[in-house]
Each structure stands twice: as C-alpha cells, then as structure tokens.
Amino acid sequence: MHRKDRGLIKELLKQTTPYDWLLLFFLIIVSLSGLISMKKFLPSGSLVTIEVEGREVYKLSLFQDRTVEIKGPIGTTVVEIKGQRVRIVESPCPNKICIKQGWISRGAIVCLPNRVVVTVGSGETTGGIDAITR
C-alpha cells in the first residue's frame, strides 16, 4: 500500500462514528444469516428441470450422470449433470455468464440470451397461484 493510501484510510477511520460500526456489524449479521438460511429457502432437490422460452423440455434426475443438448432461439446449450450437480458447459450467448456460474446443486442457472433455464428442485408443485397481476 502506498503512503498516500494509508493516510486516506487513517483519515476515514478518524471520521467513523460508533453508529457506523454498529451499522456495519448489523449488515454483516444480516448477510451471514442470509447465507445460513439459504439452505432452508433453496433446498437441494433431486430433479433438474430445463426450460426453453418458458416451456419445460426436460425433467431429469440429479442422480443420473448425463449430458443433454438444448436448442434455444440463438443456438444449442449443453447441460451436464454429474456427481449430483449440474452446470451449463456450452452456450451460444456472448458473455457466457451461465457457463461461468459453474456447478450448482440447488437454485437455478439462467442463460438469458438463449432463453434457457436450468433449475434444481424437488419437483413438487403446490398447485396454487404463484402470482397475481392486475
């Protein structure tokens, strides 16, 4: 660290009030509780659902290793299931954010440009209304 940077940090620490530290502590606690409760709200499931443009095209077991190719509006997306995890291996999208997300065992991977959504869940549906719009 440069001498100028150290001086700036010391100046910032001098200006910090006890309320700033209290706010920082509160935000850290809220963040950690969110990480801990993530297992409750995003339980790992046993079913991989793959949708293209809102239509379900595959429902696969997370326990059976396989690779599938999904045709989307801009090309083919390759999804791999292995070791009770799933990932997108190849996609025609420009930024490859879906590929960079890597392996998941809960939650979802979305390739927005190719309109492919890969979700890991239990496969149970409540049968109720998800949302109401007016």
Residue, then its C-alpha position, 0 to 999 in steps of 0.5 A: m500500500h502506498r503512503k498516500d493510501r494509508g493516510l486516506i484510510k487513517e483519515l476515514l477511520k478518524q471520521t467513523t462514528p460508533y453508529d457506523w460500526l454498529l451499522l456495519f456489524f448489523l449488515i454483516i449479521v444480516s448477510l451471514s444469516g442470509l447465507i445460513s438460511m439459504k439452505k432452508f429457502l433453496p433446498s437441494g432437490s433431486l430433479v433438474t428441470i430445463e426450460v426453453e422460452g418458458r416451456e419445460v423440455y426436460k425433467l431429469s434426475l440429479f442422480q443420473d450422470r448425463t449430458v443433454e443438448i438444448k436448442g434455444p432461439i440463438g443456438t444449442t446449450v449443453v447441460e451436464i449433470k454429474g456427481q449430483r450437480v449440474r452446470i451449463v458447459e456450452s452456450p451460444c450467448p456472448n458473455k457466457i455468464c451461465i457457463k461461468q456460474g459453474w456447478i450448482s446443486r440447488g437454485a437455478i442457472v439462467c442463460l438469458p440470451n438463449r432463453v434457457v433455464v436450468t433449475v434444481g428442485s424437488g419437483e413438487t408443485t403446490g398447485g396454487i397461484d404463484a402470482i397475481t397481476r392486475 
